[in-house]
Amino acid sequence: MRSQWKGPIHGQGWDFYCPNCSAPRRVPYRPRPGNANHFFQAGLITAVLTLITWPWFEIKGVVWFLPVWLVYETVYRLRLRVAMACRNCGFDPYLYLTDITRARTAIDSHWRLKFQERGIPFPGDSVEGAEGVQELEENSGTPHAINAKQHAERQRSPRLDA
């Protein structure tokens, strides 16, 4: 079996397929910070903070590197988490790793919102209409509401598609 992993994009970030909807995805970040450029940026900020606080800390101001790296890594991972969520199906891998039921609920709410934006009732839900409660037809490619009279006709003749 071939792996879904496609590898790095020009040394930064990676391509992969969404595990839920199989859509090709591209994330511009690496999975973990820590390349030479990241250390250089944190070191430059540390040098500036050390120079600013030199009268109080002198050379001990180099300790600024630890909080700077902590903030940098936190922001980096938060941006990565936002980028990892699939825009097609709403799948969030971080949420899936922590709580599967919450991840499934998030995907369900994502799809409900998409159906609501397009004015289409969500499959499986009943809809209040002018002729009473309507059921949704789930067999066709595009779901649409059918009223009670149409439902009774379909029950009598299931082979006929109107």
C-alpha atoms as an extended CHARMM CRD file, in Angstrom:
* protein
*
       162  EXT
         1         1  MET       CA              0.0000000000        0.0000000000        0.0000000000  PROA      1               0.0000000000
         2         2  ARG       CA              1.3100000000        3.4360000000       -0.9350000000  PROA      2               0.0000000000
         3         3  SER       CA              1.5890000000        6.1020000000        1.7490000000  PROA      3               0.0000000000
         4         4  GLN       CA             -0.5730000000        9.2330000000        1.6110000000  PROA      4               0.0000000000
         5         5  TRP       CA              2.4210000000       11.3310000000        2.6170000000  PROA      5               0.0000000000
         6         6  LYS       CA              3.8780000000       13.2980000000       -0.2750000000  PROA      6               0.0000000000
         7         7  GLY       CA              6.8510000000       14.9100000000        1.4440000000  PROA      7               0.0000000000
         8         8  PRO       CA              8.1720000000       18.4450000000        1.8860000000  PROA      8               0.0000000000
         9         9  ILE       CA              7.5280000000       21.4220000000       -0.3810000000  PROA      9               0.0000000000
        10        10  HSD       CA             10.8310000000       23.1190000000       -1.1280000000  PROA      10              0.0000000000
        11        11  GLY       CA             12.1080000000       22.4070000000        2.3890000000  PROA      11              0.0000000000
        12        12  GLN       CA              9.2320000000       24.1160000000        4.1850000000  PROA      12              0.0000000000
        13        13  GLY       CA              5.7940000000       22.7250000000        4.9290000000  PROA      13              0.0000000000
        14        14  TRP       CA              4.3070000000       19.6250000000        3.3680000000  PROA      14              0.0000000000
        15        15  ASP       CA              1.6090000000       18.1730000000        1.1270000000  PROA      15              0.0000000000
        16        16  PHE       CA             -0.8110000000       15.5240000000        2.3820000000  PROA      16              0.0000000000
        17        17  TYR       CA             -4.3530000000       14.2500000000        1.9350000000  PROA      17              0.0000000000
        18        18  CYS       CA             -7.1420000000       14.9640000000        4.4020000000  PROA      18              0.0000000000
        19        19  PRO       CA             -7.8370000000       11.7000000000        6.2680000000  PROA      19              0.0000000000
        20        20  ASN       CA            -11.5710000000       12.4010000000        6.3010000000  PROA      20              0.0000000000
        21        21  CYS       CA            -12.4140000000       13.5980000000        2.7770000000  PROA      21              0.0000000000
        22        22  SER       CA             -9.2070000000       12.7100000000        0.8510000000  PROA      22              0.0000000000
        23        23  ALA       CA             -8.8250000000       16.2590000000       -0.4490000000  PROA      23              0.0000000000
        24        24  PRO       CA             -5.2310000000       17.2180000000       -1.3150000000  PROA      24              0.0000000000
        25        25  ARG       CA             -3.9290000000       19.6500000000        1.3110000000  PROA      25              0.0000000000
        26        26  ARG       CA             -0.8860000000       21.9100000000        1.4830000000  PROA      26              0.0000000000
        27        27  VAL       CA              0.2610000000       23.4520000000        4.7560000000  PROA      27              0.0000000000
        28        28  PRO       CA              2.9540000000       26.1590000000        4.5360000000  PROA      28              0.0000000000
        29        29  TYR       CA              4.4880000000       25.2290000000        7.8930000000  PROA      29              0.0000000000
        30        30  ARG       CA              6.7240000000       22.4100000000        9.0270000000  PROA      30              0.0000000000
        31        31  PRO       CA              5.2730000000       20.1160000000       11.6890000000  PROA      31              0.0000000000
        32        32  ARG       CA              7.7070000000       21.3880000000       14.3270000000  PROA      32              0.0000000000
        33        33  PRO       CA              9.6530000000       24.6380000000       14.6020000000  PROA      33              0.0000000000
        34        34  GLY       CA             13.3800000000       24.3680000000       14.9650000000  PROA      34              0.0000000000
        35        35  ASN       CA             15.2190000000       24.9970000000       11.7260000000  PROA      35              0.0000000000
        36        36  ALA       CA             18.1610000000       27.4190000000       11.5620000000  PROA      36              0.0000000000
        37        37  ASN       CA             15.9870000000       30.3400000000       10.4580000000  PROA      37              0.0000000000
        38        38  HSD       CA             13.7220000000       29.9700000000       13.5150000000  PROA      38              0.0000000000
        39        39  PHE       CA             16.6930000000       29.9220000000       15.9010000000  PROA      39              0.0000000000
        40        40  PHE       CA             18.1840000000       32.9500000000       14.1490000000  PROA      40              0.0000000000
        41        41  GLN       CA             14.9390000000       34.9090000000       14.5570000000  PROA      41              0.0000000000
        42        42  ALA       CA             14.6390000000       34.0060000000       18.2470000000  PROA      42              0.0000000000
        43        43  GLY       CA             18.3430000000       34.8130000000       18.7540000000  PROA      43              0.0000000000
        44        44  LEU       CA             17.9560000000       38.2160000000       17.1140000000  PROA      44              0.0000000000
        45        45  ILE       CA             14.9970000000       39.0900000000       19.3420000000  PROA      45              0.0000000000
        46        46  THR       CA             16.9900000000       37.8530000000       22.3540000000  PROA      46              0.0000000000
        47        47  ALA       CA             19.9360000000       40.0810000000       21.3910000000  PROA      47              0.0000000000
        48        48  VAL       CA             17.6650000000       43.1310000000       21.1000000000  PROA      48              0.0000000000
        49        49  LEU       CA             15.9900000000       42.4140000000       24.4540000000  PROA      49              0.0000000000
        50        50  THR       CA             19.4010000000       41.8280000000       26.0790000000  PROA      50              0.0000000000
        51        51  LEU       CA             20.6520000000       45.1990000000       24.8050000000  PROA      51              0.0000000000
        52        52  ILE       CA             17.4860000000       46.9320000000       26.0160000000  PROA      52              0.0000000000
        53        53  THR       CA             17.7260000000       45.3870000000       29.5000000000  PROA      53              0.0000000000
        54        54  TRP       CA             21.5520000000       45.5620000000       29.7320000000  PROA      54              0.0000000000
        55        55  PRO       CA             21.6070000000       48.1300000000       32.6020000000  PROA      55              0.0000000000
        56        56  TRP       CA             19.6500000000       45.7220000000       34.8310000000  PROA      56              0.0000000000
        57        57  PHE       CA             20.6890000000       42.2200000000       33.7630000000  PROA      57              0.0000000000
        58        58  GLU       CA             23.9950000000       42.6930000000       31.8980000000  PROA      58              0.0000000000
        59        59  ILE       CA             25.0850000000       39.3970000000       30.2790000000  PROA      59              0.0000000000
        60        60  LYS       CA             22.4350000000       37.4760000000       32.2290000000  PROA      60              0.0000000000
        61        61  GLY       CA             19.9060000000       39.0130000000       29.8060000000  PROA      61              0.0000000000
        62        62  VAL       CA             20.7290000000       36.1700000000       27.4180000000  PROA      62              0.0000000000
        63        63  VAL       CA             18.2150000000       34.1870000000       29.4630000000  PROA      63              0.0000000000
        64        64  TRP       CA             15.5870000000       36.0770000000       27.4240000000  PROA      64              0.0000000000
        65        65  PHE       CA             16.0310000000       33.3070000000       24.8540000000  PROA      65              0.0000000000
        66        66  LEU       CA             13.8920000000       30.8540000000       26.8610000000  PROA      66              0.0000000000
        67        67  PRO       CA             10.7160000000       33.0010000000       27.1060000000  PROA      67              0.0000000000
        68        68  VAL       CA             11.1910000000       34.2390000000       23.5390000000  PROA      68              0.0000000000
        69        69  TRP       CA             11.4350000000       30.6590000000       22.2520000000  PROA      69              0.0000000000
        70        70  LEU       CA              8.4260000000       29.6170000000       24.3670000000  PROA      70              0.0000000000
        71        71  VAL       CA              6.2660000000       32.4040000000       22.8990000000  PROA      71              0.0000000000
        72        72  TYR       CA              7.5840000000       31.7440000000       19.3760000000  PROA      72              0.0000000000
        73        73  GLU       CA              6.8260000000       28.0350000000       19.5400000000  PROA      73              0.0000000000
        74        74  THR       CA              3.3600000000       28.6180000000       21.0340000000  PROA      74              0.0000000000
        75        75  VAL       CA              2.4020000000       31.0560000000       18.2680000000  PROA      75              0.0000000000
        76        76  TYR       CA              3.8900000000       28.7550000000       15.6290000000  PROA      76              0.0000000000
        77        77  ARG       CA              1.9060000000       25.7440000000       16.8450000000  PROA      77              0.0000000000
        78        78  LEU       CA             -1.3250000000       27.7640000000       17.0750000000  PROA      78              0.0000000000
        79        79  ARG       CA             -0.8910000000       28.9370000000       13.4770000000  PROA      79              0.0000000000
        80        80  LEU       CA             -0.1570000000       25.3570000000       12.4250000000  PROA      80              0.0000000000
        81        81  ARG       CA             -3.3010000000       24.1070000000       14.1580000000  PROA      81              0.0000000000
        82        82  VAL       CA             -5.4400000000       26.6600000000       12.3240000000  PROA      82              0.0000000000
        83        83  ALA       CA             -3.8210000000       25.7540000000        9.0020000000  PROA      83              0.0000000000
        84        84  MET       CA             -4.2890000000       21.9950000000        9.5490000000  PROA      84              0.0000000000
        85        85  ALA       CA             -8.0940000000       22.1410000000        9.8120000000  PROA      85              0.0000000000
        86        86  CYS       CA             -9.6190000000       21.0530000000        6.4960000000  PROA      86              0.0000000000
        87        87  ARG       CA            -11.7160000000       23.7250000000        4.8070000000  PROA      87              0.0000000000
        88        88  ASN       CA            -13.5910000000       21.1270000000        2.7490000000  PROA      88              0.0000000000
        89        89  CYS       CA            -14.9490000000       18.8520000000        5.4690000000  PROA      89              0.0000000000
        90        90  GLY       CA            -14.1000000000       20.5590000000        8.7810000000  PROA      90              0.0000000000
        91        91  PHE       CA            -11.7330000000       17.8120000000       10.0020000000  PROA      91              0.0000000000
        92        92  ASP       CA             -9.3290000000       19.0390000000       12.7150000000  PROA      92              0.0000000000
        93        93  PRO       CA             -6.5030000000       16.5380000000       13.3830000000  PROA      93              0.0000000000
        94        94  TYR       CA             -5.5170000000       18.1260000000       16.6990000000  PROA      94              0.0000000000
        95        95  LEU       CA             -9.0680000000       17.8910000000       17.9950000000  PROA      95              0.0000000000
        96        96  TYR       CA             -9.3110000000       14.3130000000       16.6920000000  PROA      96              0.0000000000
        97        97  LEU       CA             -6.1850000000       13.3280000000       18.6610000000  PROA      97              0.0000000000
        98        98  THR       CA             -7.5850000000       14.7650000000       21.8950000000  PROA      98              0.0000000000
        99        99  ASP       CA            -11.3110000000       13.9100000000       21.6880000000  PROA      99              0.0000000000
       100       100  ILE       CA            -12.8550000000       11.9030000000       18.8440000000  PROA      100             0.0000000000
       101       101  THR       CA            -16.4710000000       12.6570000000       19.7700000000  PROA      101             0.0000000000
       102       102  ARG       CA            -15.8140000000       16.4160000000       19.7840000000  PROA      102             0.0000000000
       103       103  ALA       CA            -14.0800000000       16.0840000000       16.4050000000  PROA      103             0.0000000000
       104       104  ARG       CA            -17.0920000000       14.2570000000       14.9560000000  PROA      104             0.0000000000
       105       105  THR       CA            -19.4210000000       16.8920000000       16.4030000000  PROA      105             0.0000000000
       106       106  ALA       CA            -17.2740000000       19.6350000000       14.8490000000  PROA      106             0.0000000000
       107       107  ILE       CA            -17.4470000000       17.9560000000       11.4300000000  PROA      107             0.0000000000
       108       108  ASP       CA            -21.2180000000       17.5550000000       11.7780000000  PROA      108             0.0000000000
       109       109  SER       CA            -21.6600000000       21.2310000000       12.7130000000  PROA      109             0.0000000000
       110       110  HSD       CA            -19.4120000000       22.2400000000        9.7930000000  PROA      110             0.0000000000
       111       111  TRP       CA            -21.6300000000       20.3590000000        7.3370000000  PROA      111             0.0000000000
       112       112  ARG       CA            -24.8270000000       21.6660000000        8.9350000000  PROA      112             0.0000000000
       113       113  LEU       CA            -23.5180000000       25.2110000000        8.5100000000  PROA      113             0.0000000000
       114       114  LYS       CA            -22.6380000000       24.5580000000        4.8520000000  PROA      114             0.0000000000
       115       115  PHE       CA            -26.1220000000       23.1740000000        4.1730000000  PROA      115             0.0000000000
       116       116  GLN       CA            -27.7130000000       26.0930000000        6.0150000000  PROA      116             0.0000000000
       117       117  GLU       CA            -25.6920000000       28.6570000000        4.0040000000  PROA      117             0.0000000000
       118       118  ARG       CA            -26.9980000000       27.1480000000        0.7680000000  PROA      118             0.0000000000
       119       119  GLY       CA            -30.5760000000       26.9080000000        2.0350000000  PROA      119             0.0000000000
       120       120  ILE       CA            -30.6710000000       23.1200000000        1.8220000000  PROA      120             0.0000000000
       121       121  PRO       CA            -32.0630000000       21.1240000000        4.7530000000  PROA      121             0.0000000000
       122       122  PHE       CA            -29.5550000000       18.7630000000        6.3340000000  PROA      122             0.0000000000
       123       123  PRO       CA            -30.1730000000       15.0740000000        5.4020000000  PROA      123             0.0000000000
       124       124  GLY       CA            -31.9580000000       13.1740000000        8.1280000000  PROA      124             0.0000000000
       125       125  ASP       CA            -33.5400000000       16.2370000000        9.7320000000  PROA      125             0.0000000000
       126       126  SER       CA            -37.2340000000       17.0030000000        9.5250000000  PROA      126             0.0000000000
       127       127  VAL       CA            -38.2540000000       20.4680000000        8.3520000000  PROA      127             0.0000000000
       128       128  GLU       CA            -41.3330000000       22.5120000000        9.2790000000  PROA      128             0.0000000000
       129       129  GLY       CA            -43.0500000000       23.7020000000        6.1100000000  PROA      129             0.0000000000
       130       130  ALA       CA            -46.3680000000       25.1620000000        4.9560000000  PROA      130             0.0000000000
       131       131  GLU       CA            -47.8810000000       21.6760000000        4.6270000000  PROA      131             0.0000000000
       132       132  GLY       CA            -46.6960000000       20.4230000000        8.0320000000  PROA      132             0.0000000000
       133       133  VAL       CA            -43.6180000000       18.3950000000        8.8650000000  PROA      133             0.0000000000
       134       134  GLN       CA            -41.5540000000       17.4330000000        5.8580000000  PROA      134             0.0000000000
       135       135  GLU       CA            -39.0070000000       14.6550000000        5.5630000000  PROA      135             0.0000000000
       136       136  LEU       CA            -35.8070000000       14.8200000000        3.5890000000  PROA      136             0.0000000000
       137       137  GLU       CA            -35.1140000000       12.6140000000        0.6490000000  PROA      137             0.0000000000
       138       138  GLU       CA            -31.6850000000       11.0470000000        1.0770000000  PROA      138             0.0000000000
       139       139  ASN       CA            -31.5190000000        8.8760000000       -2.0440000000  PROA      139             0.0000000000
       140       140  SER       CA            -30.9150000000       11.5670000000       -4.6510000000  PROA      140             0.0000000000
       141       141  GLY       CA            -27.6050000000       13.3250000000       -5.2550000000  PROA      141             0.0000000000
       142       142  THR       CA            -29.0070000000       16.7020000000       -4.1780000000  PROA      142             0.0000000000
       143       143  PRO       CA            -31.1820000000       16.5230000000       -1.0830000000  PROA      143             0.0000000000
       144       144  HSD       CA            -34.5270000000       18.3270000000       -1.1270000000  PROA      144             0.0000000000
       145       145  ALA       CA            -37.5830000000       18.3230000000        1.1050000000  PROA      145             0.0000000000
       146       146  ILE       CA            -40.6630000000       16.2420000000        0.3110000000  PROA      146             0.0000000000
       147       147  ASN       CA            -44.0110000000       16.7440000000        2.0130000000  PROA      147             0.0000000000
       148       148  ALA       CA            -46.1740000000       14.0930000000        3.6680000000  PROA      148             0.0000000000
       149       149  LYS       CA            -48.3320000000       13.5010000000        0.5420000000  PROA      149             0.0000000000
       150       150  GLN       CA            -45.2660000000       12.8550000000       -1.6420000000  PROA      150             0.0000000000
       151       151  HSD       CA            -43.8460000000       10.5800000000        1.0500000000  PROA      151             0.0000000000
       152       152  ALA       CA            -47.0680000000        8.5090000000        1.1030000000  PROA      152             0.0000000000
       153       153  GLU       CA            -46.9510000000        8.1730000000       -2.6920000000  PROA      153             0.0000000000
       154       154  ARG       CA            -43.3520000000        6.9850000000       -2.5380000000  PROA      154             0.0000000000
       155       155  GLN       CA            -44.2360000000        4.4240000000        0.1060000000  PROA      155             0.0000000000
       156       156  ARG       CA            -46.9320000000        2.9680000000       -2.1580000000  PROA      156             0.0000000000
       157       157  SER       CA            -44.7370000000        2.8640000000       -5.2640000000  PROA      157             0.0000000000
       158       158  PRO       CA            -41.0690000000        2.7730000000       -4.2140000000  PROA      158             0.0000000000
       159       159  ARG       CA            -39.7800000000        1.9430000000       -7.7070000000  PROA      159             0.0000000000
       160       160  LEU       CA            -41.1070000000        5.1450000000       -9.2740000000  PROA      160             0.0000000000
       161       161  ASP       CA            -38.9540000000        8.2250000000       -8.9910000000  PROA      161             0.0000000000
       162       162  ALA       CA            -40.8280000000       11.5000000000       -9.4530000000  PROA      162             0.0000000000
